[in-house]
Each structure stands twice: as C-alpha cells, then as structure tokens.
Amino acid sequence: MIAAVGLVLGIVAGLIYEPTVPTWLQPYLPIAVVAALDAVFGGMRALLDGIFDDKVFVVSFVANVVVAALVVYLGDQLGVGAQLSTGVVVVLGIRIFSNAAAIRRHLFSA
C-alpha cells in the first residue's frame, strides 16, 4: 500500500512541477529506466520464487542503473555510444522478457 501511495504522489508531483531533464543527462535516462525495469522484474520474479531479499533488490536496482549508465557513458567517450546503448537495451530487454515469462509461468502455471 505504501508503494502505491508513493507512486501516486510521485505521478502527481511530476504533473504539477513538470520537471525537465538536463540536456547532458538525456542520453542516459532511457537506459537507466530500462535497467531499473530489469531490476523490478527480477525482484518480482524473486518474490514469486520465494527468495526475495530487500537488500539484494536495492543493491541490484542501483547497480543496474549505474553500470548501464557507465557503459553508455564509456561508449559516448569512445564514439560508439549508440551501439553500446543498443547493446545495453538488447541485453536488459532479454532479461526483462525472461523474467516476465517466469512471472507468467508462476501466475498462470503456463
């Protein structure tokens, strides 16, 4: 319940204040969102498997976002940012769909 209230408050605050993302951060935000989604789906899968640990989830969430952003930053510095961004999205996308399939199997036994 607390998470749902926090989500609603965050959405309302975003609609009221209309925050802007700095230009230098814009290339990294989509990658960070995909990395965060990977951690969330992994946490949901662990919860259904009965092995969820909140400390592991928080560390995984932060580490996924930081590592993904660093890989894209390194790619930008090397001049191959678009290719590494695509690679990060593909790898994390595969993990997200794998976790989604496991969640589906748990919920629907199919």
C-alpha positions as CSV (number, residue, x, y, z in Angstrom):
1,M,0.0,0.0,0.0
2,I,2.8,2.4,0.8
3,A,4.4,1.8,-2.6
4,A,1.1,2.5,-4.4
5,V,0.7,5.8,-2.4
6,G,4.3,6.7,-3.2
7,L,3.7,6.0,-6.9
8,V,0.6,8.2,-7.0
9,L,2.3,11.0,-5.1
10,G,5.3,10.8,-7.5
11,I,3.0,11.0,-10.5
12,V,1.0,13.9,-9.1
13,A,4.2,15.8,-8.2
14,G,5.6,15.2,-11.7
15,L,2.4,16.5,-13.3
16,I,2.4,19.6,-11.0
17,Y,6.0,20.6,-11.1
18,E,6.8,19.4,-14.7
19,P,10.5,18.6,-14.1
20,T,12.9,18.9,-17.0
21,V,15.8,16.6,-17.7
22,P,19.2,18.4,-18.2
23,T,20.5,18.0,-21.8
24,W,23.7,16.2,-20.7
25,L,21.6,13.6,-18.9
26,Q,19.0,12.9,-21.7
27,P,21.0,10.1,-23.4
28,Y,21.4,8.1,-20.2
29,L,17.8,8.4,-18.9
30,P,16.2,5.8,-21.2
31,I,19.0,3.3,-20.4
32,A,18.6,3.9,-16.7
33,V,14.8,3.3,-17.0
34,V,15.4,0.0,-18.8
35,A,17.9,-1.0,-16.2
36,A,15.5,-0.1,-13.4
37,L,12.8,-2.1,-15.1
38,D,15.1,-5.1,-15.3
39,A,15.7,-4.9,-11.5
40,V,11.9,-4.6,-10.8
41,F,11.0,-7.6,-12.9
42,G,13.9,-9.5,-11.3
43,G,12.6,-8.6,-7.9
44,M,9.0,-9.7,-8.8
45,R,10.4,-13.0,-10.0
46,A,12.4,-13.5,-6.8
47,L,9.3,-12.7,-4.8
48,L,7.3,-15.3,-6.6
49,D,10.2,-17.8,-6.3
50,G,10.3,-17.1,-2.5
51,I,13.9,-15.9,-2.5
52,F,13.3,-12.1,-2.4
53,D,15.6,-10.1,-0.3
54,D,15.1,-6.3,0.0
55,K,18.8,-5.6,0.4
56,V,19.7,-7.6,-2.7
57,F,16.9,-5.8,-4.6
58,V,18.1,-2.3,-3.7
59,V,21.7,-3.1,-4.5
60,S,20.6,-4.7,-7.8
61,F,18.4,-1.7,-8.7
62,V,21.2,0.8,-8.0
63,A,23.9,-1.3,-9.6
64,N,21.9,-2.0,-12.7
65,V,21.3,1.7,-13.3
66,V,24.8,2.8,-12.5
67,V,26.5,0.1,-14.6
68,A,24.2,0.7,-17.6
69,A,24.8,4.4,-17.5
70,L,28.5,3.9,-17.2
71,V,28.6,1.6,-20.2
72,V,26.7,4.2,-22.3
73,Y,28.9,7.0,-21.0
74,L,32.0,5.0,-21.9
75,G,30.6,4.4,-25.3
76,D,30.0,8.1,-25.7
77,Q,33.6,8.8,-24.8
78,L,34.8,6.2,-27.3
79,G,32.5,7.5,-30.0
80,V,30.3,4.3,-30.1
81,G,27.6,5.5,-27.7
82,A,24.7,4.5,-30.0
83,Q,26.0,1.0,-30.5
84,L,26.6,0.4,-26.8
85,S,23.2,1.9,-25.9
86,T,21.6,-0.6,-28.3
87,G,23.6,-3.4,-26.8
88,V,22.6,-2.5,-23.2
89,V,18.9,-2.3,-24.3
90,V,19.0,-5.6,-26.0
91,V,20.7,-7.4,-23.1
92,L,18.4,-5.9,-20.5
93,G,15.4,-6.4,-22.7
94,I,16.2,-10.1,-23.0
95,R,16.5,-10.3,-19.2
96,I,13.2,-8.4,-18.7
97,F,11.3,-10.7,-21.1
98,S,12.9,-13.8,-19.4
99,N,11.7,-12.6,-16.0
100,A,8.3,-11.7,-17.4
101,A,8.0,-15.2,-18.8
102,A,8.9,-16.7,-15.4
103,I,6.4,-14.4,-13.7
104,R,3.7,-15.5,-16.2
105,R,4.6,-19.2,-15.5
106,H,4.2,-18.6,-11.8
107,L,0.9,-16.7,-12.0
108,F,-0.8,-18.8,-14.7
109,S,1.0,-22.1,-14.4
110,A,1.6,-21.9,-18.2
